[in-house]
Amino acid sequence: MDSLQEINKQYFRTDLPSLEIGDIIEVSIKNFDKNEKDKFRLTRFKGEIIAQKNKGQISYTFSVLKESDKVVIRSIFSYHSPLIVEIEKLPHAKRKIRRAKLYYLERKIIKKKD
């Protein structure tokens, strides 16, 4: 098991901030053009972290919930992915989070929009 961790250690990202449930973040991602493999554009996804899985491992993922005018979008990102350019934590009113997963926010927002 130790040899597997040593192999994965070179792929860990240390330039990104630590994330917690309830943080409001903006993730910048590279989107490559279908026709030309060299060209890409940056896409920003802003939302609240509602779930995390496998924190401290190479397979660490986090889910971000974004609320737009008429739809609610949930996107899952891999923390150690080379496609993530940066993660920026945005200031917000700090509130106490008592749960490990905030899936209820998604249902609450959908109910509010109906």
C-alpha positions, -999 to +999 in steps of 0.1 A: +000+000+000+029+023+007+043+020-028+009+030-042+008+061-021+044+071-031+034+068-068+003+090-063+021+115-042+037+131-073+002+139-087-011+156-055-020+194-059-005+216-032-013+249-049-050+248-042-067+260-009-082+236+016-120+233+012-148+229+037-185+221+034-205+253+030-176+274+014-186+295-015-159+291-042-152+299-078-135+271-098-116+280-131-115+250-155-098+244-188-123+236-216-106+222-247-118+229-282-131+198-301-114+206-334-081+219-321-065+200-292-040+229-283-066+256-278-086+259-246-107+285-228-112+291-192-147+285-177-156+297-142-181+279-120-192+297-089-212+280-062-213+264-027-196+232-017-223+207-007-203+174-005-168+160-003-155+125-008-122+108-002-105+139+013-067+134+016-066+108-013-058+112-050-095+105-057-107+135-037-138+150-052-162+178-042-196+188-054-206+224-060-241+237-062-249+266-084-282+285-085-290+304-117-323+320-128-344+290-135-322+260-129-300+245-102-267+230-114-247+205-094-212+198-107-186+174-093-149+182-096-118+162-090-095+182-067-062+169-080-072+172-117-048+191-140-078+207-157-085+228-127-065+261-131-075+277-097-099+276-069-108+309-053-126+310-020-151+339-019-159+358+014-193+350+028-211+352+061-197+323+082-224+301+095-222+269+115-224+238+094-236+207+113-238+182+085-213+164+063-234+167+032-257+196+023-279+179-003-310+194+014-300+228+000-306+215-035-341+204-027-348+236-008-338+258-037-358+237-062-389+239-040-384+277-037-383+281-075-416+263-080 
